[in-house]
Amino acid sequence: MASSFASEKEKRGTAASSSMFELLLFRLGQPGDNSKHELFGINVFKVREIMVMPEITSVVNASPNVMGIANVRGQLIPVINLPQIVGCTPAKGLGILLVTEFSRTTQAFAVEEVVEIVRLDWKQALSAEGTGGGLVTSLARLDGDGSRLAQVLDVEQILRDVFPDQHRSFSEDQVMPKGSIPPGSVILAADDSAVARMMIEQALKAMNLPVIMTKSGKEAWERLASMHAQATSQGIPIRDRVALVLTDLEMPEMDGFTLTRNIKDDPRFAGIPVMIHSSLSGTATENHARTAGADAYVGKFVAEELGSKILEVVARSR
């Protein structure tokens, strides 16, 4: 199962550079008193392999949501009990392991069963913020009428909750790189994860860099257009108002690749650098970012690296 999944994943690489994305659908069991087993999803590009549950070795003093360690081809990987985190009870047990790589870490999620992989347009994903699901970033509409939904999990938030020591928030005493952006300008940033937005804001605040945070590529695009209209009415070039656009890749309604291409293809925004900041890793993702026109790519989340790259890209664009 693992090798065939990896092979098929490579063939799907072109989807990442378009407005399409691949969602791996799985079930976690019965939520509370509800007899319906809901569908959950994770981006295929975060999944290294899918395998039948191997032997798990328990670890002393591990987090309550960590089942233990699995030896996957010589690599010891922590196994997270995903149904327990989201409040589900597996009726069939935990038979499948999703080995994932993102945010510079490798970990595995135990799930009840894998259902299928679907290719969707990011327009089919709606923001879940404000719906009460703090661990869900978006709801993916799997069919035309929206009757079949999958909850896309905020894996960054989950990792921060399970491993707080390894995924700490930005520390106020952290030493950040020194530098500035042109006076009167701001960083326009887009990320659908609440924890990622918080960490970006804290890091840029420590550098005295003004930032406008948005929750999706669509919101960032609309905000940029509004800022351009305002700057034009004042006779000011938009480049004097927006020093850089910082964008995540996986976002509902409009993903980071599409936002980047829209900005680079629109003469109104000529000269505004775009930097991609994503938990997706690998040469293929970085190549797709360059193809879309991004000026730089930085992985989540090392505050000092993010700050240094922002200053470097802004200076280079000037």
N, C-alpha and C positions, 0 to 999 in steps of 0.2 A: 504493500500500500504506500509506504513512504517513498520508494524510488519512483513509482509511477506518478505520484502527486508532484514530486519535484520536477519531473520531465514535463508534465503538462503545464506546470506553473511557468516554465521558461517559454513555452509556446504562447502564453497569454501576455507576454511582456508589452506588446503594442497597446493593450487596453489602458495601461497606466499613463501613457502619453496623450491619450485622447480624453474626452469627457466621460468615458466609460470606466467602470471599475468592477472587479471581481469580488463577490462576497461569498464567503464560506458560511453556509447555514448549518446550525446544529441545535439540538435540544438539550435542556438541562434538567427536565423533569417537571413535576407538578408544582406550580406556585401557590402556596397557601391552601385555601379551600377551593381553588379553581381547578376543575378537572381538565381543562384545556392545557396542553403542553405547548407553550409559546415557542416561537422561533427566535433564535438569536443569531447574530452575524459578526464576523470579523473579516477585515480586508485580507484577501489571499496573500498579498505581498508581505504580511506580517507572519505568515505561517511557513515554517521551514519544512515541516513534515507532519503527516497524520499517521498514527500507529495504534495498534491494539495495545491496551493498557499493559505495560511491563510490570515487573516486580518493583514495589515501592519500599524504600527503607526509611523508617521513621527517624526523625531527628529530634534530639533532646532540646527543649525550650524553643521549638519552632513556633511561628505564628499559628494561631488556631485555625487559620484558613490554608495552611500549608500541610499537605498530606505527608510530605517527606521528600526524598531524593530518588530520582530515577537515573540509572546508568544507561545513557543512550550512545551506543558506539564509543564508549570510553569517556564520554563527557558527563559529568555529574550535574543534573539539572533539577532545580526545585520544582515540585509539582503543586499547583494551586488548585484547591477545591472550588471550582467556579460555581457549581450549583449552590453551595453553602453561602457564597458571597452574595448571590442575587436572591437567596431565599427560596430555592427550589428543592424538591425531594425527588431524586431519580427513581423512577419505578423499575427501570431495568438495570440499575447499578451504574457504576462509572466504568464503561468499557472502552472508551477512546481517549487517547492523549493527543493534544494539539501542541506540538513543539513550536514555539514562536521566537522570532528575533526582531526586536525593535527597541528604540530608545537605548541603544548600545548594550542591551542585555539579552540573555537567553533564558527563557523560562517555559514551563509547560502548563497547560490547562487541562484538567480532567473534565470530560463532558459525558453526557449520557449516550448520545449518538450523533453522528454526522449525517445530514440529510442530502445536501447537494451543493454545487457551486453555481451561482447565477451571475450573469453579466448585466449590469444595470447602468443607466445614465445617472450622474450625480443629481440631476433634476428630480429623480425619483426618491431621493433622500430628503426628508424634512427634519428640521431641527427639533430635538426633543427637549430642549431647555425650557424650563417653566412647566413641564408636564408632571413634575414630581419624581422623575427617575434620575437621580443624581449619578447613576453609573451608566447612563445611556446618552450618547451624543446625538443620535438621530434615529428616525424610523424610516426604514426602507420599504417603499411600496413595490411589491414583487409582481404585481399585475396592473393592467390598465385601469381598473376601477378602484384600486386601492383597498380591496377587501382582504388581501393577504399581506400582512406586515411582518417585518423582522426588526428586532431591536438591535441596533449597532452599539456595542459596548464601548465605554470609555476606558480602554485598557490602561491609559496613562494614570487615570484616577485609581484604578484597581491596584496597579503596582505600587502606587504611593501609599495606599491604605494597607497593603499586605507587607510591604518592605519599607517602612518609613525611614529607616536609617540609610538605606541605599538610594532612596528617591526623596531626599529632603527638599523642602522649600528653600527659596533663596534666603541666605543669612545676611542680616543687615551689616555685619562686620566683615563680609566678604570683600576682598580687594578687587575692584573692577578696573578695566583699562581706562586711561584718561584720554579725553578727546572731545570733540564737539561737532555739531552739525550747523549749517548756516543759520544765523539768527532769524527768527520768525518762521522757521520750517519745523515740521514734525515727522515722526515715523508713523506711517499708517500700517497697522498690523491686523492680521486676520487669523483666528484660530477658533475651532468649535469646542475645544476642551476648556472647561472653566479653570482647571488647575494649571493648564499651560498658559492661559491668559494672565492669571495671577502672577506666575513666575516671570513671564516676560515683562509685565508692568513693574514688578519689583526690581528686576535687573536694570531696566532702562532708567527707572527713577534714581537708582544708586549712581548712575552715570550722568544724571541731570539732563537726560535726553527726553524731550516731550514726546508722548506717544498717544495715538488714538487707536483704541482697541475695537475691533469688530468681530462678530461671531461666525462669519461665513465669507466665502469669496464674493457672493452676491452682494452682501452688505458692504464689503470693502469697495467693490466696483461702483456701487451707487454713491457711496460717500466720496470717492475720488471724483466722480463726475460732478457732484455737488460742489466740491472744493474748487474744481476747475471753473465752473460757472461763476462762483463768487470771486475768484482771483481775476478772471477775465473782466468782470464788471468793475474791478478796482484798477485795471490796467497793470496787473502783476503777473508775471509768468508762473505757471503752476509749479515749476521746479523750485521756485522760491518759497513755496508753501509745503511741498512734500519732498523731503530729502531722500526717502526710501520707502518702498513697500515691502513689508515682511509678511510672508504667507506660509501657512501650513499647507499640506497637500490634500488630506482627507477632510472634506467639509461638505455638508449638505447643500443642495441647490446649485452651488458652483464650486468646483474644486480648485486647488491651487494652480494646477497646470493650465486650466482654462482662464483663470484670472491673469496669470502671467502672460499668456498669449494675447488676451484682450488688450492688456496694457501696451505690450510691445507692438501690436498691430495698429494701434490708434495714434495717429499723428498728434492728437491733443496732448498726449503724455510722453512725447519724445524726450529722452534724456533722463527720465525717472528710473533709477535702478530698482530691480526687483530681486529680492533674496528669499529663497525657499528655506524654511525651517521645519524639519519633519522628523518624525520618529521612524519613518521608513528608511531603510539603509540599503547599501549595495551599489555597485557600479551602474547597474541598469537604471536605477532610480535617478542617480546623478546625471547620467547621460540623457535621460528623458527631460530632466530639468533644463539642461543646456539646450536641448532641441526646442523646448518651449520658449527659450529666450532669456532664461534667468541669468542674472549677473553673478550669482553665487549660490551655493548650497551649504547648509550647516545642519548637522544632526542634533536632535534634542537629547538631553538638555544640559549643556555646560555653559553657565552664565558668562564666564570669562571669554570663552570661545565665541559665543554669540555676540558679545559686546565688541570684541576685537574685529570680527568680520564685518559688523555693521559700519564701524568707523573706517575700515579699509575700503569697503565698497563705496561709501559716500565720498571719501577723498578721491578715489579713482574716477568717479563720475564727474567730478568737478574739474 
